[in-house]
Amino acid sequence: MADSDNLSEAEIRHTVREEVSKAGWSVISTVFWTILAAFAVLVELQAIQIAFYASGLGALAYAAVGILITGASVYLLYLLHWD
């Protein structure tokens, strides 16, 4: 028989409390990173929009940063919710 068959009620309660706490932090972490990634997408889409009104090297820099950060944020959202 496995050792888990001989657990006391106190040990079971402790384990359940610990796992519920971990699950709570996981949910809070997921919500935080989702909000941060969504905000970053919006901000960087604005950087791309600014690139259309800038000229020269500034336009290229705004567009590059916007595309890079938007891609990273969308990838983070993918990892958080669909992977």
Secondary structure, 3 states (H helix, E strand, C coil): CCHHHHCCHHHHHHHHHHHHHHHHHHHHHHHHHHHHHHHHHHHHHHHHHHHHHCCCHHHHHHHHHHHHHHHHHHHHHHHHHCC
